[in-house]
Amino acid sequence: MTGDPFETEERQALRDTGRRFAEREIAPHLDDWERDGLIPRELSKTAAAAGLLGVGYPEAVGGEGGDFVDYTALVEGLVAGGASAGLLAGLFTHSVSLPHMVKLGTPDQIERFVKPALLGEKIGSLGVTEADIGSDLPATRTTARRDGDHYVVNGAKMFITSGARADFVTTLVRTGDAGAQGLSILVIEAGTLGFTVSRKLDKMGWLCSDTAELVFEDCRVPVENLVGPENGGFALLMFQLMSERLSLAHQAAAVAQRCLDLTVAHTKSRVTFGRPLISRQAVQHRLVEMRQRIELSRTYSRSITARFVAGEQPVAETCMAKIAAADACSYVVDQAAQLHGSTGFMRETEVERHYRDSRVFRIGGGASEPLADWTARILGYTE
């Protein structure tokens, strides 16, 4: 084995575990779940029982131990076994709804939300995005007014992954003045009076992952559901967003790698005009270009991830890693669909699903354009 921390025996074993789980528990059913527009809740319990949901979480909060690198290895294995980006978004929504509580949550929050989610008994989602706001989080309009031992929440959240089936939503709310310094994080439970799923949204991709609009009307939430200090939510969210963006970068690279592997196999077996498709130089060059873009984006993402795990806060580099991986994936899935020919346009072909699902990599977790704007400010590339 090499000295690469991403390629240790333990992390190779994690990839193998993820791949076998996906081949057994996910790939045979994914077409049905796409048609249903929903991942069965039982899958969360099955994944938890296999030790997957807790990878990267401390044992003290109900996790399996390990770190973020272990989590990325698991994700790579799941994708290699046939899991889609939409499936990962729905099955691992806790990866965006729990980190705030793991970092600053109370013992009560750990018991009520974190541990049940890691056991697959509860599903959490992250309620941040609002209509007409998108990546401009300091403009958040959903308010939480203190009233005795409760907050009264009013507002709405849009494009919320797992929002239709979530048992709790880790929600960004405004508890103070305008701007980033007036934001807090509040856990709002399903069934709370005034909290409704106003509609389930139809999407281009991620079809098996439910996405919803959530509405809060005079919704009374106990003060003990506040995560971290009041008006300290933006800083806490920025911590979580770094891991989310790096996770999306690794997912994009994994999806691209899966599409390349499928395409190589297809071009070897597909015979045209008496020769395998892969025998043609134009095809060979395109496969090399696909591999090159994957390797470059993955190597950069891994280097930034190593710094993040070591305790650094490479914010600009994290943004660039996500942008680069999303762009590389977009190129690779497009070429994969092209090289599959007419079959690449058919729903029964896996690359067709990846083609649709991968479009969100340039939007979710911060769209590429505002991320580039933010990076430019950090690097001093502004007036």
C-alpha positions as CSV (number, residue, x, y, z in Angstrom):
1,M,0.0,0.0,0.0
2,T,1.1,3.6,-0.6
3,G,1.4,6.3,2.0
4,D,-1.7,8.0,0.6
5,P,-4.1,8.4,3.6
6,F,-7.0,7.9,1.2
7,E,-5.7,4.5,0.1
8,T,-5.0,2.7,3.4
9,E,-6.2,-0.9,3.8
10,E,-8.9,0.2,6.2
11,R,-10.3,2.7,3.7
12,Q,-10.1,0.2,0.8
13,A,-12.1,-2.1,3.0
14,L,-14.7,0.7,3.6
15,R,-15.0,1.1,-0.2
16,D,-15.5,-2.6,-0.6
17,T,-18.2,-2.6,2.1
18,G,-20.0,0.3,0.5
19,R,-19.8,-1.3,-2.9
20,R,-21.2,-4.6,-1.7
21,F,-24.0,-2.9,0.2
22,A,-25.0,-0.9,-2.9
23,E,-24.9,-4.0,-5.2
24,R,-27.0,-5.9,-2.7
25,E,-29.4,-3.4,-1.2
26,I,-29.6,-0.4,-3.6
27,A,-28.9,-1.1,-7.3
28,P,-31.6,-3.8,-7.7
29,H,-34.3,-1.5,-6.4
30,L,-33.2,2.0,-7.6
31,D,-35.3,2.1,-10.7
32,D,-38.4,1.4,-8.6
33,W,-37.5,4.0,-6.0
34,E,-37.0,6.5,-8.9
35,R,-40.5,5.8,-10.2
36,D,-41.9,6.1,-6.6
37,G,-40.0,9.3,-6.0
38,L,-39.1,8.1,-2.5
39,I,-36.5,6.0,-0.7
40,P,-38.0,3.6,1.8
41,R,-37.3,4.4,5.4
42,E,-36.3,0.8,6.0
43,L,-33.2,1.4,4.0
44,S,-31.9,3.8,6.6
45,K,-32.3,1.1,9.3
46,T,-30.6,-1.4,7.0
47,A,-27.7,0.9,6.4
48,A,-27.4,1.7,10.1
49,A,-27.3,-2.0,11.0
50,A,-24.5,-2.4,8.5
51,G,-22.6,0.4,10.2
52,L,-22.7,2.8,7.3
53,L,-24.7,5.8,8.7
54,G,-22.3,6.3,11.6
55,V,-19.1,6.4,9.6
56,G,-17.2,9.6,10.4
57,Y,-19.1,10.3,13.6
58,P,-17.7,9.9,17.1
59,E,-18.8,6.8,19.1
60,A,-19.8,9.2,21.9
61,V,-22.7,10.4,19.8
62,G,-23.7,7.0,18.5
63,G,-21.3,6.9,15.5
64,E,-18.9,4.3,14.2
65,G,-15.8,6.5,14.6
66,G,-13.4,7.5,11.9
67,D,-13.2,10.8,10.2
68,F,-14.3,12.7,7.0
69,V,-11.8,10.7,4.9
70,D,-13.5,7.5,6.0
71,Y,-16.8,8.9,5.0
72,T,-15.5,9.9,1.5
73,A,-14.1,6.3,1.0
74,L,-17.5,4.9,1.9
75,V,-19.3,7.2,-0.6
76,E,-16.9,6.2,-3.3
77,G,-17.6,2.5,-2.7
78,L,-21.4,3.1,-2.7
79,V,-21.2,4.9,-6.1
80,A,-19.0,2.2,-7.5
81,G,-21.7,-0.4,-6.5
82,G,-24.4,1.5,-8.4
83,A,-25.7,4.0,-5.9
84,S,-26.8,7.4,-7.4
85,A,-26.2,10.9,-6.2
86,G,-29.9,11.2,-5.5
87,L,-29.8,8.1,-3.4
88,L,-26.9,9.4,-1.4
89,A,-28.6,12.7,-0.9
90,G,-31.6,11.0,0.6
91,L,-29.9,8.2,2.6
92,F,-27.2,10.5,4.0
93,T,-29.2,13.7,4.7
94,H,-28.0,13.4,8.3
95,S,-24.6,14.4,7.0
96,V,-25.9,17.9,6.6
97,S,-28.5,18.0,9.4
98,L,-26.3,16.6,12.3
99,P,-22.8,18.2,12.2
100,H,-24.1,21.4,14.0
101,M,-25.4,19.3,16.9
102,V,-22.4,17.1,17.0
103,K,-20.2,20.2,17.3
104,L,-22.2,22.3,19.7
105,G,-25.4,20.4,20.6
106,T,-26.6,19.7,24.1
107,P,-26.7,16.2,25.6
108,D,-30.4,16.3,25.2
109,Q,-30.1,17.1,21.5
110,I,-27.6,14.3,21.0
111,E,-30.1,11.8,22.6
112,R,-33.2,13.1,20.8
113,F,-31.8,13.7,17.3
114,V,-28.3,12.6,16.6
115,K,-28.3,9.1,18.0
116,P,-31.7,8.1,16.5
117,A,-30.7,9.5,13.1
118,L,-27.4,7.4,13.2
119,L,-29.5,4.4,14.0
120,G,-31.8,5.0,11.1
121,E,-34.7,5.5,13.4
122,K,-35.2,9.2,12.5
123,I,-34.6,11.2,9.4
124,G,-33.3,14.7,9.6
125,S,-33.0,17.4,6.9
126,L,-31.3,20.8,6.6
127,G,-33.6,23.8,6.2
128,V,-31.5,26.6,4.8
129,T,-32.5,27.6,1.3
130,E,-35.4,30.0,0.7
131,A,-37.1,31.0,-2.5
132,D,-35.4,34.0,-4.2
133,I,-32.5,33.8,-1.8
134,G,-30.5,30.8,-2.9
135,S,-26.9,31.1,-1.8
136,D,-27.4,34.5,-0.2
137,L,-27.8,33.1,3.3
138,P,-27.4,36.4,5.2
139,A,-30.6,37.5,3.5
140,T,-32.6,34.7,5.3
141,R,-36.1,35.8,6.0
142,T,-37.6,33.0,8.2
143,T,-37.9,34.5,11.7
144,A,-37.8,33.0,15.1
145,R,-39.1,35.4,17.8
146,R,-38.5,34.5,21.5
147,D,-41.6,34.1,23.5
148,G,-40.9,32.8,26.9
149,D,-39.5,29.3,26.7
150,H,-40.3,29.0,23.0
151,Y,-39.4,30.6,19.7
152,V,-42.3,31.5,17.3
153,V,-41.2,30.7,13.8
154,N,-42.6,32.2,10.6
155,G,-41.4,31.8,7.1
156,A,-40.7,29.1,4.5
157,K,-37.9,27.0,3.2
158,M,-37.5,25.8,-0.4
159,F,-35.7,22.9,-2.2
160,I,-35.3,20.9,1.1
161,T,-33.8,17.5,0.6
162,S,-35.7,14.8,2.5
163,G,-38.1,17.5,3.6
164,A,-41.2,15.5,2.9
165,R,-40.3,12.6,5.1
166,A,-38.0,14.3,7.7
167,D,-38.7,13.8,11.4
168,F,-36.8,17.0,12.2
169,V,-35.4,19.9,10.2
170,T,-32.2,21.7,11.3
171,T,-33.3,25.1,10.3
172,L,-31.6,28.5,9.8
173,V,-33.7,31.2,11.3
174,R,-33.4,34.9,12.0
175,T,-33.4,35.6,15.7
176,G,-31.7,39.0,15.5
177,D,-30.9,41.9,13.3
178,A,-30.4,41.9,9.5
179,G,-27.4,40.2,8.1
180,A,-25.3,37.1,9.0
181,Q,-24.9,38.1,12.6
182,G,-28.7,37.8,13.3
183,L,-29.0,34.1,12.4
184,S,-29.5,31.0,14.6
185,I,-30.0,27.3,14.1
186,L,-33.1,25.7,15.5
187,V,-34.3,22.1,15.3
188,I,-37.9,22.0,14.3
189,E,-39.7,18.6,14.6
190,A,-42.3,17.2,12.3
191,G,-45.7,17.4,13.8
192,T,-45.1,20.7,15.5
193,L,-48.2,22.8,15.2
194,G,-47.8,25.3,12.4
195,F,-45.1,23.3,10.5
196,T,-46.3,21.9,7.2
197,V,-44.9,20.4,4.1
198,S,-46.7,22.6,1.6
199,R,-45.6,20.6,-1.5
200,K,-43.3,17.9,-2.7
201,L,-41.2,19.2,-5.7
202,D,-40.7,17.5,-9.0
203,K,-37.1,17.6,-10.3
204,M,-34.9,16.9,-13.3
205,G,-32.8,14.4,-11.4
206,W,-32.4,12.9,-7.9
207,L,-35.8,11.4,-8.5
208,C,-35.7,8.9,-5.6
209,S,-34.8,11.7,-3.1
210,D,-37.8,13.7,-2.0
211,T,-37.5,17.5,-2.1
212,A,-40.0,19.8,-0.5
213,E,-41.1,23.3,0.3
214,L,-41.7,23.8,4.1
215,V,-43.9,26.4,5.7
216,F,-43.8,27.7,9.3
217,E,-46.8,29.6,10.5
218,D,-46.6,30.7,14.2
219,C,-44.7,27.5,14.8
220,R,-43.8,27.3,18.5
221,V,-40.4,25.6,19.0
222,P,-38.9,24.9,22.5
223,V,-35.9,27.0,23.3
224,E,-33.9,23.8,24.1
225,N,-34.0,23.1,20.4
226,L,-31.6,26.0,19.8
227,V,-28.2,24.7,18.5
228,G,-25.3,26.7,19.8
229,P,-25.6,30.3,20.8
230,E,-28.4,32.6,19.7
231,N,-27.3,34.6,16.7
232,G,-24.3,32.3,16.2
233,G,-25.9,30.2,13.5
234,F,-24.1,31.6,10.5
235,A,-20.6,30.7,11.8
236,L,-21.8,27.2,12.7
237,L,-23.4,26.8,9.3
238,M,-20.2,27.8,7.5
239,F,-18.4,25.0,9.4
240,Q,-20.9,22.5,8.1
241,L,-20.9,23.9,4.6
242,M,-17.2,23.2,4.2
243,S,-17.7,19.5,4.8
244,E,-20.8,19.5,2.6
245,R,-19.0,21.1,-0.3
246,L,-16.0,18.7,0.0
247,S,-18.5,15.8,0.2
248,L,-20.1,17.0,-3.0
249,A,-16.7,17.3,-4.7
250,H,-15.9,13.7,-3.8
251,Q,-19.3,12.5,-4.9
252,A,-18.9,14.2,-8.2
253,A,-15.6,12.5,-8.8
254,A,-17.0,9.2,-7.8
255,V,-19.9,9.5,-10.2
256,A,-17.6,10.5,-12.9
257,Q,-15.4,7.5,-12.2
258,R,-18.4,5.2,-12.3
259,C,-19.5,6.6,-15.6
260,L,-16.0,6.2,-17.0
261,D,-15.9,2.6,-15.9
262,L,-19.3,1.9,-17.4
263,T,-18.3,3.5,-20.6
264,V,-15.0,1.6,-20.9
265,A,-16.9,-1.6,-20.5
266,H,-19.5,-0.5,-23.1
267,T,-17.0,0.5,-25.7
268,K,-15.2,-2.8,-25.3
269,S,-18.3,-4.8,-25.8
270,R,-20.0,-2.6,-28.4
271,V,-19.0,-3.7,-31.9
272,T,-19.6,-1.3,-34.8
273,F,-18.6,-2.0,-38.4
274,G,-16.8,-5.2,-37.3
275,R,-14.7,-3.7,-34.6
276,P,-15.0,-2.9,-30.9
277,L,-15.8,0.8,-30.4
278,I,-12.8,1.2,-28.1
279,S,-10.5,0.3,-31.0
280,R,-11.0,3.7,-32.6
281,Q,-8.5,6.4,-31.7
282,A,-11.2,9.1,-31.3
283,V,-12.8,7.0,-28.6
284,Q,-9.5,6.3,-26.9
285,H,-8.6,10.0,-26.8
286,R,-12.0,10.8,-25.3
287,L,-11.7,8.2,-22.6
288,V,-8.2,9.6,-21.7
289,E,-9.7,13.1,-21.4
290,M,-12.4,11.8,-19.1
291,R,-9.8,10.0,-16.9
292,Q,-7.6,13.1,-16.9
293,R,-10.3,15.4,-15.7
294,I,-11.4,12.9,-13.0
295,E,-7.8,12.5,-11.7
296,L,-7.1,16.2,-11.6
297,S,-10.3,17.1,-9.7
298,R,-10.1,14.1,-7.3
299,T,-6.4,14.8,-6.5
300,Y,-7.2,18.4,-5.7
301,S,-10.3,17.6,-3.6
302,R,-8.3,15.0,-1.6
303,S,-5.5,17.5,-0.9
304,I,-8.0,20.1,0.4
305,T,-9.8,17.4,2.4
306,A,-6.6,16.4,4.1
307,R,-6.1,20.0,5.2
308,F,-9.7,20.2,6.4
309,V,-9.3,17.0,8.5
310,A,-6.1,18.3,9.9
311,G,-8.0,21.3,11.4
312,E,-7.4,24.0,8.7
313,Q,-10.2,26.1,7.2
314,P,-9.3,26.3,3.5
315,V,-12.5,28.0,2.5
316,A,-11.5,29.4,-0.9
317,E,-9.8,26.1,-1.8
318,T,-12.9,24.1,-0.8
319,C,-15.0,26.3,-3.1
320,M,-12.6,25.7,-6.0
321,A,-12.5,22.0,-5.3
322,K,-16.3,21.8,-5.6
323,I,-16.4,23.9,-8.7
324,A,-13.7,21.9,-10.4
325,A,-15.2,18.5,-9.5
326,A,-18.6,19.6,-10.7
327,D,-17.3,20.8,-14.0
328,A,-15.2,17.6,-14.5
329,C,-18.2,15.4,-13.7
330,S,-20.4,17.4,-16.1
331,Y,-17.9,16.7,-18.9
332,V,-17.5,13.1,-18.1
333,V,-21.2,12.2,-17.8
334,D,-21.9,14.0,-21.1
335,Q,-19.2,12.1,-22.8
336,A,-20.4,8.8,-21.2
337,A,-23.9,9.4,-22.5
338,Q,-22.5,10.2,-26.0
339,L,-20.3,7.1,-26.2
340,H,-23.2,4.9,-25.2
341,G,-25.1,6.2,-28.2
342,S,-28.9,5.7,-28.2
343,T,-28.7,3.5,-25.1
344,G,-27.3,6.5,-23.2
345,F,-30.6,8.2,-23.7
346,M,-32.6,5.4,-22.3
347,R,-33.9,5.3,-18.7
348,E,-32.7,1.7,-18.2
349,T,-29.1,2.8,-18.8
350,E,-27.2,3.8,-15.6
351,V,-25.3,6.6,-17.2
352,E,-28.6,8.3,-18.1
353,R,-29.5,8.6,-14.4
354,H,-26.0,10.0,-13.6
355,Y,-26.4,12.5,-16.5
356,R,-29.5,13.9,-14.9
357,D,-28.4,13.7,-11.3
358,S,-25.0,15.3,-11.8
359,R,-26.5,18.6,-12.9
360,V,-27.2,19.5,-9.3
361,F,-23.4,19.4,-8.4
362,R,-23.1,22.8,-9.9
363,I,-26.0,24.1,-7.9
364,G,-26.3,22.3,-4.5
365,G,-24.2,23.4,-1.6
366,G,-23.7,26.7,-3.2
367,A,-23.9,27.3,-7.0
368,S,-20.6,27.6,-8.9
369,E,-21.0,31.3,-9.7
370,P,-21.5,32.7,-6.1
371,L,-18.8,30.3,-4.9
372,A,-16.4,31.8,-7.4
373,D,-17.5,35.3,-6.3
374,W,-16.8,34.4,-2.7
375,T,-13.4,32.8,-3.6
376,A,-12.4,36.0,-5.5
377,R,-13.1,38.1,-2.4
378,I,-11.1,35.8,-0.2
379,L,-8.2,35.8,-2.6
380,G,-8.3,39.5,-3.0
381,Y,-9.3,39.4,-6.7
382,T,-11.7,42.3,-6.3
383,E,-11.6,46.1,-6.6
